[in-house]
């Protein structure tokens, strides 16, 4: 007997593998839509896709591979640089998210885990359109990762407000570039209403 799980033929039934494939199917589908939604920006979508799989070369991962690097975060130099810390919980990232969430119309809150972040990204609500939320979230993740690399390789540091200004400009340019698409028509107004 053979079982096909995620296009991989297994000669012996593996209950844990099957269970994982079944259990992950829902979230995987949601994630695909969170990342490759209509109008996504390829460079940002790619960064968040790698982050979603926890494959960004964070210092925590580099040092777990035995590389002789400090495991401390490039943004705060206090906590270990894991994906969730760097992109969601670091004081620098938290300040950037606070500005982003306020601008989208949310009362600021913290994402404590990647799962909480994913759930928020998949959710529909009345605060803002999901397309804008996805566009902005991808730009935010990507900008935090870029800031981390700039600090590491070029020794340049921006404040959270400086990072937010880059995100803001990027969102305006992206919406302007796609304004003829039906799903982008109302986004500029939504993004600018709390400027
Ligand atoms: Zn940090």
Backbone and ligand atoms as CSV (ligand in chain L), in Angstrom:
chain,resi,resn,atom,element,x,y,z
A,1,UNK,N,N,0.836,-1.182,0.000
A,1,UNK,CA,C,0.000,0.000,0.000
A,1,UNK,C,C,0.886,1.254,0.000
A,2,UNK,N,N,0.504,2.254,-0.745
A,2,UNK,CA,C,1.285,3.488,-0.666
A,2,UNK,C,C,0.348,4.678,-0.460
A,3,UNK,N,N,0.847,5.667,0.168
A,3,UNK,CA,C,0.070,6.864,0.485
A,3,UNK,C,C,0.747,8.058,-0.158
A,4,UNK,N,N,-0.065,8.885,-0.707
A,4,UNK,CA,C,0.535,10.080,-1.287
A,4,UNK,C,C,0.258,11.264,-0.370
A,5,UNK,N,N,1.338,11.847,0.137
A,5,UNK,CA,C,1.207,12.993,1.026
A,5,UNK,C,C,2.008,14.133,0.427
A,6,UNK,N,N,1.338,15.220,0.133
A,6,UNK,CA,C,2.029,16.363,-0.473
A,6,UNK,C,C,2.877,15.940,-1.665
A,7,UNK,N,N,2.305,15.175,-2.551
A,7,UNK,CA,C,2.949,14.686,-3.774
A,7,UNK,C,C,4.160,13.789,-3.515
A,8,UNK,N,N,4.312,13.360,-2.287
A,8,UNK,CA,C,5.465,12.521,-1.988
A,8,UNK,C,C,4.901,11.139,-1.706
A,9,UNK,N,N,5.345,10.161,-2.446
A,9,UNK,CA,C,4.788,8.834,-2.228
A,9,UNK,C,C,5.506,8.160,-1.061
A,10,UNK,N,N,4.733,7.750,-0.113
A,10,UNK,CA,C,5.328,7.093,1.051
A,10,UNK,C,C,5.001,5.609,0.981
A,11,UNK,N,N,6.020,4.793,1.049
A,11,UNK,CA,C,5.744,3.357,0.942
A,11,UNK,C,C,5.179,2.821,2.243
A,12,UNK,N,N,5.569,3.422,3.350
A,12,UNK,CA,C,4.974,3.013,4.611
A,12,UNK,C,C,4.090,4.134,5.121
A,13,UNK,N,N,2.972,3.763,5.600
A,13,UNK,CA,C,2.068,4.776,6.126
A,13,UNK,C,C,2.717,5.506,7.296
A,14,UNK,N,N,2.773,6.792,7.223
A,14,UNK,CA,C,3.343,7.556,8.331
A,14,UNK,C,C,2.253,8.460,8.879
A,15,UNK,N,N,1.764,8.097,10.062
A,15,UNK,CA,C,0.613,8.843,10.564
A,15,UNK,C,C,0.990,10.287,10.888
A,16,UNK,N,N,2.199,10.493,11.401
A,16,UNK,CA,C,2.522,11.865,11.780
A,16,UNK,C,C,2.661,12.738,10.532
A,17,UNK,N,N,3.246,12.166,9.489
A,17,UNK,CA,C,3.425,12.938,8.260
A,17,UNK,C,C,2.064,13.265,7.621
A,18,UNK,N,N,1.182,12.272,7.643
A,18,UNK,CA,C,-0.150,12.488,7.085
A,18,UNK,C,C,-0.881,13.553,7.895
A,19,UNK,N,N,-0.767,13.410,9.204
A,19,UNK,CA,C,-1.445,14.359,10.079
A,19,UNK,C,C,-0.940,15.776,9.823
A,20,UNK,N,N,0.383,15.916,9.687
A,20,UNK,CA,C,0.933,17.244,9.419
A,20,UNK,C,C,0.422,17.795,8.096
A,21,UNK,N,N,0.362,16.940,7.103
A,21,UNK,CA,C,-0.084,17.390,5.790
A,21,UNK,C,C,-1.535,17.845,5.857
A,22,UNK,N,N,-2.353,17.096,6.568
A,22,UNK,CA,C,-3.769,17.442,6.671
A,22,UNK,C,C,-3.946,18.703,7.513
A,23,UNK,N,N,-3.251,18.697,8.649
A,23,UNK,CA,C,-3.407,19.803,9.582
A,23,UNK,C,C,-2.923,21.116,8.972
A,24,UNK,N,N,-1.843,21.043,8.167
A,24,UNK,CA,C,-1.263,22.276,7.638
A,24,UNK,C,C,-1.953,22.783,6.384
A,25,UNK,N,N,-2.870,22.004,5.873
A,25,UNK,CA,C,-3.442,22.390,4.583
A,25,UNK,C,C,-4.169,23.740,4.654
A,26,UNK,N,N,-4.985,23.914,5.711
A,26,UNK,CA,C,-5.723,25.184,5.854
A,26,UNK,C,C,-4.798,26.380,5.939
A,27,UNK,N,N,-3.928,26.393,6.969
A,27,UNK,CA,C,-3.008,27.531,7.108
A,27,UNK,C,C,-2.139,27.747,5.872
A,28,UNK,N,N,-1.726,26.666,5.211
A,28,UNK,CA,C,-0.878,26.822,4.032
A,28,UNK,C,C,-1.633,27.569,2.952
A,29,UNK,N,N,-2.906,27.211,2.781
A,29,UNK,CA,C,-3.692,27.883,1.764
A,29,UNK,C,C,-3.864,29.359,2.122
A,30,UNK,N,N,-4.162,29.629,3.406
A,30,UNK,CA,C,-4.277,31.011,3.852
A,30,UNK,C,C,-2.996,31.772,3.584
A,31,UNK,N,N,-1.886,31.129,3.870
A,31,UNK,CA,C,-0.608,31.799,3.704
A,31,UNK,C,C,-0.305,32.103,2.271
A,32,UNK,N,N,-0.662,31.185,1.419
A,32,UNK,CA,C,-0.435,31.429,0.003
A,32,UNK,C,C,-1.159,32.702,-0.398
A,33,UNK,N,N,-2.389,32.869,0.107
A,33,UNK,CA,C,-3.161,34.071,-0.241
A,33,UNK,C,C,-2.627,35.315,0.445
A,34,UNK,N,N,-2.102,35.138,1.651
A,34,UNK,CA,C,-1.519,36.288,2.345
A,34,UNK,C,C,-0.303,36.819,1.610
A,35,UNK,N,N,0.404,35.939,0.961
A,35,UNK,CA,C,1.675,36.319,0.342
A,35,UNK,C,C,1.522,36.657,-1.139
A,36,UNK,N,N,0.906,35.768,-1.881
A,36,UNK,CA,C,0.829,35.974,-3.333
A,36,UNK,C,C,-0.537,36.526,-3.726
A,37,UNK,N,N,-1.064,37.458,-2.927
A,37,UNK,CA,C,-2.369,38.065,-3.232
A,37,UNK,C,C,-2.246,38.927,-4.486
A,38,UNK,N,N,-3.382,39.231,-5.084
A,38,UNK,CA,C,-3.373,40.054,-6.302
A,38,UNK,C,C,-2.786,41.413,-6.011
A,39,UNK,N,N,-1.730,41.777,-6.729
A,39,UNK,CA,C,-1.123,43.080,-6.515
A,39,UNK,C,C,0.054,43.048,-5.552
A,40,UNK,N,N,0.497,41.862,-5.150
A,40,UNK,CA,C,1.641,41.791,-4.224
A,40,UNK,C,C,2.896,42.361,-4.895
A,41,UNK,N,N,3.832,42.791,-4.076
A,41,UNK,CA,C,5.110,43.294,-4.595
A,41,UNK,C,C,6.115,42.147,-4.478
A,42,UNK,N,N,6.618,41.646,-5.614
A,42,UNK,CA,C,7.405,40.408,-5.586
A,42,UNK,C,C,8.555,40.384,-4.565
A,43,UNK,N,N,9.302,41.460,-4.486
A,43,UNK,CA,C,10.459,41.451,-3.580
A,43,UNK,C,C,10.003,41.293,-2.110
A,44,UNK,N,N,8.939,42.006,-1.742
A,44,UNK,CA,C,8.448,41.924,-0.365
A,44,UNK,C,C,7.785,40.585,-0.100
A,45,UNK,N,N,7.057,40.096,-1.100
A,45,UNK,CA,C,6.387,38.804,-0.941
A,45,UNK,C,C,7.427,37.715,-0.720
A,46,UNK,N,N,8.545,37.822,-1.423
A,46,UNK,CA,C,9.584,36.802,-1.301
A,46,UNK,C,C,10.184,36.812,0.111
A,47,UNK,N,N,10.462,38.012,0.637
A,47,UNK,CA,C,11.036,38.104,1.988
A,47,UNK,C,C,10.084,37.509,3.024
A,48,UNK,N,N,8.811,37.826,2.912
A,48,UNK,CA,C,7.868,37.324,3.924
A,48,UNK,C,C,7.652,35.809,3.754
A,49,UNK,N,N,7.784,35.340,2.544
A,49,UNK,CA,C,7.652,33.896,2.300
A,49,UNK,C,C,8.794,33.142,2.983
A,50,UNK,N,N,10.006,33.671,2.856
A,50,UNK,CA,C,11.171,33.058,3.516
A,50,UNK,C,C,11.001,33.160,5.042
A,51,UNK,N,N,10.532,34.329,5.500
A,51,UNK,CA,C,10.324,34.527,6.943
A,51,UNK,C,C,9.269,33.556,7.460
A,52,UNK,N,N,8.211,33.381,6.695
A,52,UNK,CA,C,7.146,32.478,7.117
A,52,UNK,C,C,7.678,31.061,7.342
A,53,UNK,N,N,8.629,30.674,6.527
A,53,UNK,CA,C,9.222,29.338,6.689
A,53,UNK,C,C,10.354,29.336,7.716
A,54,UNK,N,N,10.558,30.474,8.361
A,54,UNK,CA,C,11.647,30.675,9.316
A,54,UNK,C,C,12.997,30.292,8.714
A,55,UNK,N,N,13.242,30.786,7.520
A,55,UNK,CA,C,14.513,30.499,6.860
A,55,UNK,C,C,15.375,31.734,6.634
A,56,UNK,N,N,14.979,32.866,7.211
A,56,UNK,CA,C,15.863,34.039,7.111
A,56,UNK,C,C,17.118,33.738,7.933
A,57,UNK,N,N,18.282,34.162,7.439
A,57,UNK,CA,C,19.505,33.893,8.205
A,57,UNK,C,C,19.657,34.816,9.414
A,58,UNK,N,N,18.756,34.689,10.384
A,58,UNK,CA,C,18.857,35.488,11.612
A,58,UNK,C,C,20.076,34.993,12.395
A,59,UNK,N,N,20.551,35.815,13.302
A,59,UNK,CA,C,21.750,35.432,14.056
A,59,UNK,C,C,21.500,34.226,14.950
A,60,UNK,N,N,20.259,34.099,15.397
A,60,UNK,CA,C,19.938,32.942,16.209
A,60,UNK,C,C,20.125,31.652,15.399
A,61,UNK,N,N,19.699,31.693,14.139
A,61,UNK,CA,C,19.865,30.519,13.281
A,61,UNK,C,C,21.327,30.319,12.910
A,62,UNK,N,N,22.023,31.411,12.581
A,62,UNK,CA,C,23.435,31.289,12.199
A,62,UNK,C,C,24.243,30.659,13.339
A,63,UNK,N,N,23.976,31.125,14.579
A,63,UNK,CA,C,24.776,30.568,15.663
A,63,UNK,C,C,24.359,29.130,15.978
A,64,UNK,N,N,23.099,28.792,15.691
A,64,UNK,CA,C,22.693,27.394,15.916
A,64,UNK,C,C,23.340,26.459,14.882
A,65,UNK,N,N,23.779,27.033,13.761
A,65,UNK,CA,C,24.504,26.214,12.776
A,65,UNK,C,C,25.982,26.104,13.131
A,66,UNK,N,N,26.373,26.695,14.263
A,66,UNK,CA,C,27.760,26.612,14.690
A,66,UNK,C,C,28.615,27.748,14.159
A,67,UNK,N,N,27.987,28.759,13.552
A,67,UNK,CA,C,28.794,29.878,13.070
A,67,UNK,C,C,29.176,30.767,14.230
A,68,UNK,N,N,30.379,31.292,14.132
A,68,UNK,CA,C,30.921,32.076,15.228
A,68,UNK,C,C,30.421,33.522,15.165
A,69,UNK,N,N,29.124,33.718,15.395
A,69,UNK,CA,C,28.564,35.069,15.415
A,69,UNK,C,C,27.809,35.259,16.716
A,70,UNK,N,N,27.699,36.507,17.131
A,70,UNK,CA,C,26.893,36.793,18.305
A,70,UNK,C,C,25.437,36.473,17.970
A,71,UNK,N,N,24.705,35.828,18.892
A,71,UNK,CA,C,23.285,35.558,18.601
A,71,UNK,C,C,22.399,36.774,18.866
A,72,UNK,N,N,23.004,37.890,19.326
A,72,UNK,CA,C,22.177,39.035,19.738
A,72,UNK,C,C,21.641,39.835,18.550
A,73,UNK,N,N,20.440,40.341,18.754
A,73,UNK,CA,C,19.691,41.095,17.751
A,73,UNK,C,C,20.469,42.305,17.221
A,74,UNK,N,N,20.487,42.477,15.910
A,74,UNK,CA,C,21.184,43.614,15.283
A,74,UNK,C,C,20.478,44.938,15.554
A,75,UNK,N,N,19.225,44.901,15.969
A,75,UNK,CA,C,18.497,46.154,16.212
A,75,UNK,C,C,18.632,46.624,17.660
A,76,UNK,N,N,18.534,45.713,18.631
A,76,UNK,CA,C,18.559,46.145,20.033
A,76,UNK,C,C,19.797,45.659,20.786
A,77,UNK,N,N,20.466,44.638,20.276
A,77,UNK,CA,C,21.653,44.067,20.916
A,77,UNK,C,C,21.390,43.566,22.344
A,78,UNK,N,N,20.135,43.253,22.645
A,78,UNK,CA,C,19.810,42.782,23.996
A,78,UNK,C,C,19.315,41.336,23.965
A,79,UNK,N,N,18.411,41.060,23.037
A,79,UNK,CA,C,17.800,39.728,22.994
A,79,UNK,C,C,18.329,38.927,21.815
A,80,UNK,N,N,18.111,37.609,21.891
A,80,UNK,CA,C,18.551,36.747,20.801
A,80,UNK,C,C,17.759,37.077,19.534
A,81,UNK,N,N,18.482,37.103,18.414
A,81,UNK,CA,C,17.840,37.494,17.169
A,81,UNK,C,C,17.146,36.307,16.493
A,82,UNK,N,N,15.982,35.948,17.021
A,82,UNK,CA,C,15.149,34.944,16.340
A,82,UNK,C,C,14.238,35.695,15.381
A,83,UNK,N,N,13.571,34.967,14.513
A,83,UNK,CA,C,12.636,35.613,13.578
A,83,UNK,C,C,11.573,36.404,14.330
A,84,UNK,N,N,10.927,35.749,15.300
A,84,UNK,CA,C,9.806,36.405,15.979
A,84,UNK,C,C,10.274,37.633,16.756
A,85,UNK,N,N,11.449,37.509,17.386
A,85,UNK,CA,C,11.961,38.685,18.103
A,85,UNK,C,C,12.243,39.821,17.116
A,86,UNK,N,N,13.057,39.528,16.114
A,86,UNK,CA,C,13.513,40.575,15.195
A,86,UNK,C,C,12.353,41.277,14.486
A,87,UNK,N,N,11.420,40.487,13.970
A,87,UNK,CA,C,10.393,41.067,13.094
A,87,UNK,C,C,9.149,41.531,13.838
A,88,UNK,N,N,8.933,41.010,15.062
A,88,UNK,CA,C,7.678,41.330,15.748
A,88,UNK,C,C,7.877,41.952,17.130
A,89,UNK,N,N,8.841,41.440,17.903
A,89,UNK,CA,C,8.867,41.790,19.327
A,89,UNK,C,C,9.983,42.734,19.746
A,90,UNK,N,N,10.967,42.945,18.899
A,90,UNK,CA,C,12.065,43.840,19.263
A,90,UNK,C,C,11.487,45.244,19.515
A,91,UNK,N,N,12.122,46.010,20.391
A,91,UNK,CA,C,11.556,47.343,20.685
A,91,UNK,C,C,11.491,48.215,19.427
A,92,UNK,N,N,12.483,48.057,18.551
A,92,UNK,CA,C,12.484,48.833,17.304
A,92,UNK,C,C,11.303,48.395,16.427
A,93,UNK,N,N,11.148,47.093,16.236
A,93,UNK,CA,C,10.052,46.573,15.405
A,93,UNK,C,C,8.695,46.924,16.010
A,94,UNK,N,N,8.607,46.813,17.338
A,94,UNK,CA,C,7.326,47.141,17.995
A,94,UNK,C,C,6.929,48.587,17.729
A,95,UNK,N,N,7.925,49.495,17.759
A,95,UNK,CA,C,7.612,50.906,17.487
A,95,UNK,C,C,7.176,51.100,16.040
A,96,UNK,N,N,7.824,50.369,15.116
A,96,UNK,CA,C,7.429,50.484,13.709
A,96,UNK,C,C,6.009,49.944,13.545
A,97,UNK,N,N,5.725,48.787,14.132
A,97,UNK,CA,C,4.373,48.208,14.031
A,97,UNK,C,C,3.321,49.135,14.646
A,98,UNK,N,N,3.702,49.814,15.726
A,98,UNK,CA,C,2.750,50.718,16.361
A,98,UNK,C,C,2.341,51.824,15.380
A,99,UNK,N,N,3.333,52.398,14.697
A,99,UNK,CA,C,3.038,53.455,13.714
A,99,UNK,C,C,2.201,52.904,12.561
A,100,UNK,N,N,2.556,51.694,12.109
A,100,UNK,CA,C,1.857,51.075,10.988
A,100,UNK,C,C,0.399,50.765,11.365
A,101,UNK,N,N,0.214,50.176,12.554
A,101,UNK,CA,C,-1.138,49.779,12.969
A,101,UNK,C,C,-2.027,51.002,13.188
A,102,UNK,N,N,-1.446,52.049,13.796
A,102,UNK,CA,C,-2.208,53.282,14.005
A,102,UNK,C,C,-2.654,53.861,12.672
A,103,UNK,N,N,-1.749,53.858,11.729
A,103,UNK,CA,C,-2.047,54.423,10.412
A,103,UNK,C,C,-3.144,53.619,9.706
A,104,UNK,N,N,-3.152,52.302,9.948
A,104,UNK,CA,C,-4.199,51.468,9.341
A,104,UNK,C,C,-5.532,51.606,10.081
A,105,UNK,N,N,-5.485,52.199,11.283
A,105,UNK,CA,C,-6.718,52.415,12.026
A,105,UNK,C,C,-6.934,51.467,13.198
A,106,UNK,N,N,-5.898,50.683,13.537
A,106,UNK,CA,C,-6.029,49.769,14.682
A,106,UNK,C,C,-5.523,50.440,15.948
A,107,UNK,N,N,-6.083,50.039,17.091
A,107,UNK,CA,C,-5.451,50.398,18.347
A,107,UNK,C,C,-4.210,49.526,18.427
A,108,UNK,N,N,-3.052,50.123,18.649
A,108,UNK,CA,C,-1.826,49.320,18.613
A,108,UNK,C,C,-1.860,48.135,19.582
A,109,UNK,N,N,-1.351,47.039,19.117
A,109,UNK,CA,C,-1.218,45.830,19.938
A,109,UNK,C,C,0.060,45.157,19.501
A,110,UNK,N,N,0.519,44.205,20.309
A,110,UNK,CA,C,1.763,43.516,19.946
A,110,UNK,C,C,1.475,42.156,19.334
A,111,UNK,N,N,2.295,41.783,18.357
A,111,UNK,CA,C,2.235,40.408,17.854
A,111,UNK,C,C,3.263,39.624,18.663
A,112,UNK,N,N,2.799,38.667,19.444
A,112,UNK,CA,C,3.793,37.958,20.257
A,112,UNK,C,C,4.401,36.779,19.526
A,113,UNK,N,N,3.685,36.248,18.563
A,113,UNK,CA,C,4.209,35.090,17.826
A,113,UNK,C,C,3.901,35.263,16.343
A,114,UNK,N,N,4.609,34.485,15.548
A,114,UNK,CA,C,4.370,34.507,14.107
A,114,UNK,C,C,2.952,34.020,13.805
A,115,UNK,N,N,2.478,33.068,14.626
A,115,UNK,CA,C,1.117,32.552,14.435
A,115,UNK,C,C,0.086,33.661,14.644
A,116,UNK,N,N,0.288,34.466,15.679
A,116,UNK,CA,C,-0.648,35.577,15.938
A,116,UNK,C,C,-0.625,36.553,14.763
A,117,UNK,N,N,0.567,36.811,14.257
A,117,UNK,CA,C,0.724,37.705,13.108
A,117,UNK,C,C,0.005,37.124,11.880
A,118,UNK,N,N,0.209,35.824,11.629
A,118,UNK,CA,C,-0.442,35.175,10.477
A,118,UNK,C,C,-1.956,35.230,10.592
A,119,UNK,N,N,-2.454,34.975,11.810
A,119,UNK,CA,C,-3.908,34.972,12.015
A,119,UNK,C,C,-4.482,36.358,11.712
A,120,UNK,N,N,-3.782,37.364,12.185
A,120,UNK,CA,C,-4.240,38.746,11.947
A,120,UNK,C,C,-4.255,39.057,10.451
A,121,UNK,N,N,-3.221,38.574,9.760
A,121,UNK,CA,C,-3.103,38.855,8.338
A,121,UNK,C,C,-4.200,38.149,7.522
A,122,UNK,N,N,-4.626,36.997,7.991
A,122,UNK,CA,C,-5.644,36.233,7.261
A,122,UNK,C,C,-7.051,36.757,7.525
A,123,UNK,N,N,-7.201,37.454,8.648
A,123,UNK,CA,C,-8.531,37.838,9.126
A,123,UNK,C,C,-9.117,39.022,8.347
A,124,UNK,N,N,-10.405,38.929,8.075
A,124,UNK,CA,C,-11.109,40.094,7.527
A,124,UNK,C,C,-11.682,40.882,8.689
A,125,UNK,N,N,-11.628,42.203,8.614
A,125,UNK,CA,C,-12.259,43.009,9.662
A,125,UNK,C,C,-12.757,44.304,9.043
A,126,UNK,N,N,-13.366,45.134,9.889
A,126,UNK,CA,C,-13.963,46.352,9.350
A,126,UNK,C,C,-13.000,47.536,9.391
A,127,UNK,N,N,-11.815,47.320,9.958
A,127,UNK,CA,C,-10.885,48.437,10.140
A,127,UNK,C,C,-10.270,48.879,8.815
A,128,UNK,N,N,-9.799,47.905,8.055
A,128,UNK,CA,C,-9.153,48.260,6.800
A,128,UNK,C,C,-9.288,47.104,5.816
A,129,UNK,N,N,-9.005,47.353,4.546
A,129,UNK,CA,C,-9.146,46.278,3.571
A,129,UNK,C,C,-8.001,45.293,3.735
A,130,UNK,N,N,-8.287,44.034,3.421
A,130,UNK,CA,C,-7.262,43.014,3.610
A,130,UNK,C,C,-6.106,43.214,2.630
A,131,UNK,N,N,-6.400,43.732,1.453
A,131,UNK,CA,C,-5.326,43.979,0.484
A,131,UNK,C,C,-4.345,45.011,1.036
A,132,UNK,N,N,-4.893,46.107,1.597
A,132,UNK,CA,C,-4.004,47.134,2.156
A,132,UNK,C,C,-3.204,46.563,3.328
A,133,UNK,N,N,-3.894,45.810,4.165
A,133,UNK,CA,C,-3.235,45.204,5.323
A,133,UNK,C,C,-2.086,44.306,4.888
A,134,UNK,N,N,-2.326,43.480,3.873
A,134,UNK,CA,C,-1.283,42.571,3.389
A,134,UNK,C,C,-0.129,43.337,2.748
A,135,UNK,N,N,-0.471,44.340,1.967
A,135,UNK,CA,C,0.550,45.148,1.297
A,135,UNK,C,C,1.454,45.825,2.336
A,136,UNK,N,N,0.816,46.404,3.350
A,136,UNK,CA,C,1.549,47.145,4.366
A,136,UNK,C,C,2.353,46.184,5.261
A,137,UNK,N,N,1.754,45.064,5.598
A,137,UNK,CA,C,2.463,44.096,6.452
A,137,UNK,C,C,3.708,43.555,5.746
A,138,UNK,N,N,3.594,43.285,4.459
A,138,UNK,CA,C,4.753,42.779,3.716
A,138,UNK,C,C,5.838,43.841,3.633
A,139,UNK,N,N,5.419,45.088,3.397
A,139,UNK,CA,C,6.400,46.176,3.313
A,139,UNK,C,C,7.083,46.370,4.673
A,140,UNK,N,N,6.319,46.184,5.754
A,140,UNK,CA,C,6.878,46.372,7.092
A,140,UNK,C,C,7.908,45.291,7.409
A,141,UNK,N,N,7.535,44.037,7.171
A,141,UNK,CA,C,8.469,42.927,7.419
A,141,UNK,C,C,9.743,43.137,6.594
A,142,UNK,N,N,9.551,43.476,5.334
A,142,UNK,CA,C,10.679,43.661,4.438
A,142,UNK,C,C,11.566,44.828,4.880
A,143,UNK,N,N,10.935,45.917,5.332
A,143,UNK,CA,C,11.712,47.082,5.760
A,143,UNK,C,C,12.490,46.815,7.052
A,144,UNK,N,N,11.901,46.037,7.941
A,144,UNK,CA,C,12.617,45.705,9.186
A,144,UNK,C,C,13.830,44.818,8.858
A,145,UNK,N,N,13.630,43.890,7.935
A,145,UNK,CA,C,14.743,43.010,7.545
A,145,UNK,C,C,15.838,43.829,6.847
A,146,UNK,N,N,15.451,44.779,5.993
A,146,UNK,CA,C,16.428,45.645,5.323
A,146,UNK,C,C,17.190,46.492,6.342
A,147,UNK,N,N,16.456,47.033,7.325
A,147,UNK,CA,C,17.089,47.847,8.369
A,147,UNK,C,C,18.122,47.013,9.134
A,148,UNK,N,N,17.765,45.797,9.440
A,148,UNK,CA,C,18.672,44.886,10.152
A,148,UNK,C,C,19.950,44.682,9.324
A,149,UNK,N,N,19.788,44.476,8.012
A,149,UNK,CA,C,20.951,44.244,7.156
A,149,UNK,C,C,21.801,45.496,7.003
A,150,UNK,N,N,21.136,46.655,6.945
A,150,UNK,CA,C,21.893,47.910,6.841
A,150,UNK,C,C,22.713,48.152,8.104
A,151,UNK,N,N,22.094,47.871,9.245
A,151,UNK,CA,C,22.835,48.077,10.492
A,151,UNK,C,C,24.014,47.119,10.576
A,152,UNK,N,N,23.790,45.891,10.117
A,152,UNK,CA,C,24.834,44.869,10.199
A,152,UNK,C,C,25.970,45.132,9.214
A,153,UNK,N,N,25.620,45.442,7.961
A,153,UNK,CA,C,26.650,45.511,6.922
A,153,UNK,C,C,27.155,46.917,6.646
A,154,UNK,N,N,26.303,47.928,6.875
A,154,UNK,CA,C,26.714,49.286,6.515
A,154,UNK,C,C,26.848,50.198,7.730
A,155,UNK,N,N,26.454,49.692,8.885
A,155,UNK,CA,C,26.554,50.502,10.100
A,155,UNK,C,C,25.633,51.721,10.108
A,156,UNK,N,N,24.577,51.676,9.252
A,156,UNK,CA,C,23.632,52.797,9.226
A,156,UNK,C,C,22.409,52.422,10.041
A,157,UNK,N,N,21.877,53.386,10.811
A,157,UNK,CA,C,20.674,53.086,11.580
A,157,UNK,C,C,19.624,54.177,11.417
A,158,UNK,N,N,18.399,53.772,11.177
A,158,UNK,CA,C,17.274,54.697,11.117
A,158,UNK,C,C,16.437,54.555,12.395
A,159,UNK,N,N,15.714,55.597,12.743
A,159,UNK,CA,C,14.786,55.505,13.870
A,159,UNK,C,C,13.524,54.780,13.379
A,160,UNK,N,N,12.671,54.312,14.302
A,160,UNK,CA,C,11.397,53.727,13.865
A,160,UNK,C,C,10.596,54.687,12.982
A,161,UNK,N,N,10.633,55.991,13.298
A,161,UNK,CA,C,9.914,56.976,12.464
A,161,UNK,C,C,10.521,57.018,11.064
A,162,UNK,N,N,11.841,56.932,10.993
A,162,UNK,CA,C,12.525,56.912,9.697
A,162,UNK,C,C,12.147,55.686,8.892
A,163,UNK,N,N,12.057,54.547,9.545
A,163,UNK,CA,C,11.658,53.303,8.855
A,163,UNK,C,C,10.209,53.433,8.383
A,164,UNK,N,N,9.375,54.016,9.245
A,164,UNK,CA,C,7.968,54.180,8.864
A,164,UNK,C,C,7.826,55.110,7.656
A,165,UNK,N,N,8.648,56.166,7.592
A,165,UNK,CA,C,8.572,57.072,6.434
A,165,UNK,C,C,8.891,56.326,5.130
A,166,UNK,N,N,9.843,55.403,5.202
A,166,UNK,CA,C,10.189,54.609,4.007
A,166,UNK,C,C,8.986,53.735,3.610
A,167,UNK,N,N,8.343,53.126,4.610
A,167,UNK,CA,C,7.177,52.275,4.348
A,167,UNK,C,C,6.052,53.115,3.723
A,168,UNK,N,N,5.814,54.285,4.318
A,168,UNK,CA,C,4.748,55.169,3.854
A,168,UNK,C,C,4.957,55.553,2.382
A,169,UNK,N,N,6.180,55.964,2.066
A,169,UNK,CA,C,6.481,56.371,0.687
A,169,UNK,C,C,6.290,55.187,-0.258
A,170,UNK,N,N,6.757,54.030,0.206
A,170,UNK,CA,C,6.656,52.838,-0.621
A,170,UNK,C,C,5.184,52.473,-0.903
A,171,UNK,N,N,4.345,52.579,0.120
A,171,UNK,CA,C,2.927,52.225,-0.049
A,171,UNK,C,C,2.262,53.187,-1.037
A,172,UNK,N,N,2.556,54.485,-0.893
A,172,UNK,CA,C,1.990,55.467,-1.844
A,172,UNK,C,C,2.410,55.145,-3.277
A,173,UNK,N,N,3.710,54.893,-3.458
A,173,UNK,CA,C,4.211,54.618,-4.814
A,173,UNK,C,C,3.577,53.356,-5.384
A,174,UNK,N,N,3.447,52.341,-4.552
A,174,UNK,CA,C,2.888,51.077,-5.028
A,174,UNK,C,C,1.431,51.255,-5.428
A,175,UNK,N,N,0.661,51.957,-4.576
A,175,UNK,CA,C,-0.756,52.155,-4.893
A,175,UNK,C,C,-0.887,52.972,-6.173
A,176,UNK,N,N,-0.079,54.032,-6.286
A,176,UNK,CA,C,-0.131,54.852,-7.507
A,176,UNK,C,C,0.166,54.022,-8.748
A,177,UNK,N,N,1.118,53.115,-8.619
A,177,UNK,CA,C,1.501,52.278,-9.752
A,177,UNK,C,C,0.427,51.275,-10.155
A,178,UNK,N,N,-0.491,50.992,-9.234
A,178,UNK,CA,C,-1.479,49.940,-9.515
A,178,UNK,C,C,-2.900,50.477,-9.454
A,179,UNK,N,N,-3.039,51.806,-9.453
A,179,UNK,CA,C,-4.326,52.421,-9.155
A,179,UNK,C,C,-5.423,52.026,-10.148
A,180,UNK,N,N,-5.019,51.558,-11.326
A,180,UNK,CA,C,-6.037,51.165,-12.308
A,180,UNK,C,C,-6.657,49.821,-11.985
A,181,UNK,N,N,-6.040,49.059,-11.070
A,181,UNK,CA,C,-6.622,47.773,-10.704
A,181,UNK,C,C,-7.802,48.017,-9.762
A,182,UNK,N,N,-8.841,47.275,-9.978
A,182,UNK,CA,C,-10.068,47.484,-9.200
A,182,UNK,C,C,-9.793,47.465,-7.696
A,183,UNK,N,N,-9.026,46.477,-7.254
A,183,UNK,CA,C,-8.823,46.312,-5.807
A,183,UNK,C,C,-7.911,47.388,-5.198
A,184,UNK,N,N,-7.298,48.230,-6.050
A,184,UNK,CA,C,-6.417,49.261,-5.517
A,184,UNK,C,C,-7.034,50.660,-5.502
A,185,UNK,N,N,-8.189,50.808,-6.151
A,185,UNK,CA,C,-8.765,52.137,-6.318
A,185,UNK,C,C,-8.999,52.885,-5.017
A,186,UNK,N,N,-9.536,52.179,-4.014
A,186,UNK,CA,C,-9.884,52.888,-2.775
A,186,UNK,C,C,-8.733,52.883,-1.763
A,187,UNK,N,N,-7.632,52.223,-2.118
A,187,UNK,CA,C,-6.591,52.040,-1.105
A,187,UNK,C,C,-5.853,53.322,-0.725
A,188,UNK,N,N,-5.654,54.203,-1.706
A,188,UNK,CA,C,-4.918,55.432,-1.397
A,188,UNK,C,C,-5.669,56.251,-0.357
A,189,UNK,N,N,-6.977,56.356,-0.570
A,189,UNK,CA,C,-7.804,57.104,0.366
A,189,UNK,C,C,-7.731,56.475,1.773
A,190,UNK,N,N,-7.796,55.153,1.803
A,190,UNK,CA,C,-7.704,54.458,3.097
A,190,UNK,C,C,-6.366,54.706,3.771
A,191,UNK,N,N,-5.299,54.683,2.970
A,191,UNK,CA,C,-3.959,54.837,3.546
A,191,UNK,C,C,-3.699,56.267,4.010
A,192,UNK,N,N,-4.328,57.249,3.325
A,192,UNK,CA,C,-4.042,58.646,3.674
A,192,UNK,C,C,-4.996,59.229,4.701
A,193,UNK,N,N,-6.071,58.511,5.025
A,193,UNK,CA,C,-7.081,59.163,5.879
A,193,UNK,C,C,-6.595,59.436,7.302
A,194,UNK,N,N,-5.571,58.726,7.756
A,194,UNK,CA,C,-5.045,59.006,9.108
A,194,UNK,C,C,-3.635,59.549,9.071
A,195,UNK,N,N,-3.317,60.217,7.992
A,195,UNK,CA,C,-1.967,60.726,7.829
A,195,UNK,C,C,-1.630,61.749,8.901
L,1,ZN,ZN,ZN,15.986,43.245,19.228
